[in-house]
């Protein structure tokens, strides 16, 4: 289960990074 959580967190971080870069 922790793997799924880590994946979700990574995706959220990438989304935020995209917003910050854009």
MMTF fields as JSON, N, C-alpha, C and O atoms, coordinates in Angstrom:
{
  "mmtfVersion": "1.0.0",
  "mmtfProducer": "UNKNOWN",
  "numBonds": 87,
  "numAtoms": 88,
  "numGroups": 22,
  "numChains": 1,
  "numModels": 1,
  "chainsPerModel": [1],
  "groupsPerChain": [22],
  "chainIdList": ["A"],
  "bondAtomList": [4, 2, 8, 6, 12, 10, 16, 14, 20, 18, 24, 22, 28, 26, 32, 30, 36, 34, 40, 38, 44, 42, 48, 46, 52, 50, 56, 54, 60, 58, 64, 62, 68, 66, 72, 70, 76, 74, 80, 78, 84, 82],
  "bondOrderList": [1, 1, 1, 1, 1, 1, 1, 1, 1, 1, 1, 1, 1, 1, 1, 1, 1, 1, 1, 1, 1],
  "groupList": [{"groupName": "UNK", "atomNameList": ["N", "CA", "C", "O"], "elementList": ["N", "C", "C", "O"], "formalChargeList": [0, 0, 0, 0], "bondAtomList": [1, 0, 2, 1, 3, 2], "bondOrderList": [1, 1, 2], "singleLetterCode": "X", "chemCompType": "L-PEPTIDE LINKING"}],
  "groupTypeList": [0, 0, 0, 0, 0, 0, 0, 0, 0, 0, 0, 0, 0, 0, 0, 0, 0, 0, 0, 0, 0, 0],
  "groupIdList": [1, 2, 3, 4, 5, 6, 7, 8, 9, 10, 11, 12, 13, 14, 15, 16, 17, 18, 19, 20, 21, 22],
  "secStructList": [7, 2, 2, 2, 2, 2, 2, 2, 2, 2, 2, 2, 2, 2, 2, 2, 2, 2, 2, 2, 2, 7],
  "xCoordList": [0.849, 0.0, 0.878, 0.565, 1.967, 2.856, 3.361, 3.588, 3.538, 4.016, 3.029, 3.42, 1.739, 0.721, 0.736, 0.627, 0.872, 0.893, 2.085, 1.964, 3.242, 4.458, 4.27, 4.692, 3.633, 3.409, 2.489, 2.747, 1.431, 0.487, 1.21, 0.99, 2.067, 2.804, 3.735, 3.849, 4.391, 5.322, 4.559, 5.032, 3.377, 2.599, 2.172, 2.24, 1.738, 1.31, 2.484, 2.318, 3.665, 4.857, 5.16, 5.482, 5.056, 5.34, 4.33, 4.694, 3.077, 2.049, 2.39, 2.301, 2.778, 3.108, 4.344, 4.401, 5.319, 6.551, 6.203, 6.737, 5.309, 4.911, 4.265, 4.546, 3.402, 2.736, 3.778, 3.694, 4.746, 5.765, 6.635, 7.004, 6.962, 7.814, 7.033, 7.584, 5.737, 4.916, 4.633, 3.958],
  "yCoordList": [-1.211, 0.0, 1.252, 2.24, 1.199, 2.376, 2.733, 3.906, 1.717, 1.988, 2.865, 3.79, 2.565, 3.357, 4.799, 5.753, 4.934, 6.287, 7.067, 8.237, 6.407, 7.081, 7.515, 8.603, 6.656, 7.0, 8.217, 9.129, 8.232, 9.356, 10.639, 11.7, 10.535, 11.72, 12.222, 13.426, 11.296, 11.698, 12.433, 13.443, 11.922, 12.568, 13.974, 14.924, 14.097, 15.406, 16.382, 17.546, 15.91, 16.783, 17.224, 18.388, 16.29, 16.655, 17.706, 18.654, 17.539, 18.511, 19.894, 20.901, 19.931, 21.226, 21.822, 23.027, 20.99, 21.479, 22.093, 23.135, 21.434, 21.967, 23.341, 24.266, 23.474, 24.762, 25.832, 26.966, 25.462, 26.44, 26.825, 27.989, 25.85, 26.142, 26.953, 27.826, 26.648, 27.367, 28.752, 29.551],
  "zCoordList": [0.0, 0.0, 0.0, -0.665, 0.745, 0.811, -0.582, -0.881, -1.44, -2.795, -3.547, -4.257, -3.384, -4.098, -3.578, -4.348, -2.259, -1.664, -2.192, -2.554, -2.232, -2.717, -4.168, -4.559, -4.961, -6.371, -6.47, -7.255, -5.685, -5.708, -5.291, -5.876, -4.283, -3.821, -4.92, -5.148, -5.591, -6.661, -7.763, -8.285, -8.112, -9.166, -8.716, -9.496, -7.478, -6.963, -6.99, -7.353, -6.608, -6.606, -8.036, -8.275, -8.99, -10.39, -10.857, -11.553, -10.478, -10.877, -10.306, -11.009, -9.035, -8.406, -9.069, -9.312, -9.358, -9.99, -11.35, -11.728, -12.071, -13.394, -13.216, -13.979, -12.21, -11.988, -11.641, -12.113, -10.823, -10.422, -11.612, -11.764, -12.454, -13.615, -14.646, -15.317, -14.76, -15.75, -15.194, -15.844]
}
